Amino acid sequence: MLSLSRGAALRASSRAFSTTPSRSSDMARLLLIGRLGKDPEVRYTKTNKEYVAYTIATTNNSPTAEGVQPTTTWHHVLSFHPSANNFLRTLKRGSLVFAEANFELRQPDPNADPDSPEGQRQIFLRHEHLRVLRQPPREKEDNESE
């Protein structure tokens, strides 16, 4: 009985690293914890569909010859969920957020100018979920008026 369950475990683990081509149901997800770089913006597609674009700044500490240096990475996320868009509109720059986004890598158009966005590899982050961890620090102007 032990050998039977061990054999099943070996079969299960060997299937986890399949060499079959990817399917349309495969996905990549990115989890981010960072601060909103600016207030979320409402935008419209060419077909007049509303979406919200927001930017999350994350900081990584990278070792250098001078020591550890913080580097900031800006992640541009798009939300096409109407109910989420209503919530995103209320957020302010500086809010600490936890965001989940689907990740899509688009290859450059071979006929496009290499300096244009279409001629470069693009990463698209599609909003799935966002949770506010901390409200932004209050501005000095707000404190002075009280």
C-alpha positions as CSV (number, residue, x, y, z in Angstrom):
1,M,0.0,0.0,0.0
2,L,2.9,2.4,0.8
3,S,4.5,1.7,-2.6
4,L,1.2,2.4,-4.4
5,S,0.8,5.9,-2.7
6,R,4.5,6.6,-3.4
7,G,4.0,5.8,-7.1
8,A,1.0,8.0,-7.3
9,A,3.0,10.9,-5.7
10,L,5.8,10.4,-8.2
11,R,3.3,10.4,-11.1
12,A,1.7,13.6,-9.8
13,S,5.0,15.4,-9.4
14,S,6.2,14.5,-12.8
15,R,3.0,16.0,-14.4
16,A,3.7,19.3,-12.6
17,F,6.5,20.0,-15.1
18,S,4.7,19.2,-18.3
19,T,6.3,20.0,-21.6
20,T,3.0,20.5,-23.4
21,P,2.4,23.9,-24.9
22,S,0.6,26.5,-22.9
23,R,-3.1,26.7,-23.0
24,S,-5.3,29.8,-23.1
25,S,-6.4,29.0,-19.5
26,D,-2.8,29.5,-18.3
27,M,-2.3,32.7,-16.3
28,A,0.4,34.7,-14.7
29,R,-0.4,36.7,-11.6
30,L,1.6,39.5,-10.0
31,L,1.2,40.5,-6.3
32,L,2.3,44.0,-5.4
33,I,2.6,45.9,-2.1
34,G,3.4,49.5,-2.7
35,R,2.1,53.0,-2.7
36,L,-0.1,54.7,-5.3
37,G,2.1,57.0,-7.3
38,K,-0.8,59.3,-8.2
39,D,-4.6,59.4,-7.9
40,P,-6.2,56.7,-10.2
41,E,-7.3,58.2,-13.5
42,V,-10.5,57.4,-15.5
43,R,-9.8,56.8,-19.2
44,Y,-11.7,55.5,-22.2
45,T,-10.8,52.9,-24.9
46,K,-11.2,53.6,-28.6
47,T,-14.6,51.9,-28.3
48,N,-15.6,54.3,-25.5
49,K,-15.3,51.6,-22.7
50,E,-14.4,53.1,-19.4
51,Y,-11.4,51.9,-17.4
52,V,-9.2,53.1,-14.6
53,A,-5.4,53.3,-14.8
54,Y,-3.3,53.5,-11.6
55,T,0.4,53.3,-10.8
56,I,1.9,51.4,-7.9
57,A,5.5,52.2,-6.8
58,T,7.5,49.4,-5.2
59,T,10.9,49.7,-3.6
60,N,13.6,47.0,-3.7
61,N,17.0,47.2,-1.9
62,S,19.8,46.4,-4.4
63,P,23.4,45.8,-3.3
64,T,25.9,48.1,-4.9
65,A,29.6,48.9,-4.3
66,E,28.6,51.8,-2.0
67,G,26.2,49.5,0.0
68,V,22.5,48.8,-0.3
69,Q,20.7,51.3,-2.5
70,P,16.9,51.4,-2.8
71,T,15.5,51.3,-6.3
72,T,11.9,52.2,-7.2
73,T,9.9,50.3,-9.8
74,W,6.7,51.8,-11.3
75,H,3.9,49.3,-12.2
76,H,1.1,50.6,-14.4
77,V,-2.2,48.7,-13.8
78,L,-5.5,48.8,-15.8
79,S,-8.9,48.0,-14.4
80,F,-11.9,47.2,-16.6
81,H,-14.2,46.1,-13.7
82,P,-17.0,48.7,-13.3
83,S,-17.6,47.9,-9.6
84,A,-13.8,48.1,-8.8
85,N,-13.5,51.3,-10.8
86,N,-16.0,53.0,-8.5
87,F,-13.8,52.1,-5.5
88,L,-10.5,52.9,-7.3
89,R,-11.7,56.5,-8.0
90,T,-11.9,57.2,-4.2
91,L,-8.2,56.3,-3.6
92,K,-5.5,58.9,-3.2
93,R,-1.9,59.2,-4.1
94,G,0.4,57.7,-1.3
95,S,-2.1,55.0,-0.2
96,L,-0.3,51.8,0.7
97,V,-2.0,49.0,-1.2
98,F,-1.9,45.3,-1.8
99,A,-2.8,44.6,-5.5
100,E,-3.3,41.4,-7.5
101,A,-3.1,41.7,-11.2
102,N,-3.0,39.3,-14.2
103,F,0.2,39.7,-16.2
104,E,0.3,39.7,-20.0
105,L,3.5,40.1,-22.1
106,R,3.0,41.4,-25.6
107,Q,5.7,41.0,-28.2
108,P,6.8,43.9,-30.4
109,D,5.2,44.4,-33.8
110,P,8.0,43.6,-36.3
111,N,6.7,46.3,-38.7
112,A,6.6,49.1,-36.0
113,D,9.3,51.7,-35.2
114,P,11.5,50.2,-32.5
115,D,11.3,53.5,-30.6
116,S,7.5,53.4,-30.5
117,P,5.5,51.5,-27.8
118,E,4.2,49.1,-30.5
119,G,7.8,48.3,-31.5
120,Q,8.8,47.3,-27.9
121,R,7.9,44.4,-25.7
122,Q,5.1,45.5,-23.4
123,I,3.9,44.2,-20.1
124,F,0.2,44.7,-19.3
125,L,-1.1,44.3,-15.8
126,R,-4.9,43.8,-15.6
127,H,-6.4,44.6,-12.2
128,E,-8.0,41.7,-10.3
129,H,-8.1,42.8,-6.6
130,L,-6.9,45.7,-4.5
131,R,-6.9,46.2,-0.7
132,V,-5.9,49.4,1.0
133,L,-3.4,48.6,3.8
134,R,-2.9,52.2,5.0
135,Q,-4.3,55.6,4.0
136,P,-1.8,58.1,2.7
137,P,0.1,60.4,5.2
138,R,-1.8,63.7,5.7
139,E,-0.4,66.6,3.8
140,K,1.1,69.5,5.9
141,E,-1.6,71.9,4.4
142,D,-4.3,69.8,6.0
143,N,-2.7,70.0,9.4
144,E,-2.1,73.7,9.2
145,S,-5.8,74.5,8.4
146,E,-7.0,72.7,11.6
